[in-house]
C-alpha cells in the first residue's frame, strides 16, 4: 500500500504563494506518477498537474501553467506543488495522488489519494 499525506495549505491573499507537500510512505515506487488535483465546492475534481516519480517530467493544466510548479525529492519520497500568483479561483481542496500510468491526467487512473489540504485565496 501507499500512504499519501498532503500538507501546506492555508489562507493567502490574491497574488501570494503557497507550497504544498505530499509525503509518500509504504511501498512507493519510482514507477509511479504523482498527480495533483483540486476540487472546489460544487465542482468536479480538476487536474492540476503531475510529475513522473523517477524522471521528474511535469505536465500542467492550462489554468495553472506558468504559475504552479511541481517538483519531487526522491530521497524524501515527497512531491511539492509550488503555487505562485494565486487567484481566488484557485481556492479548493488540493489532493495528491499516485498512478501507475505514466503522466496520467485522469483521476480515475490514480490508485492512491491523500486526504487533501485546503487552499483559500482571498480577493
Secondary structure by P-SEA (a helix, b strand, c coil): cbbbbbcbbbbbcccbbbbbbbbbcccccccbbbbbbbbccccccccccccccccbbbbbcccccccbbbbbcccccbbbbbbccccccccccccccccccccccccccccccccbbbbbbcc
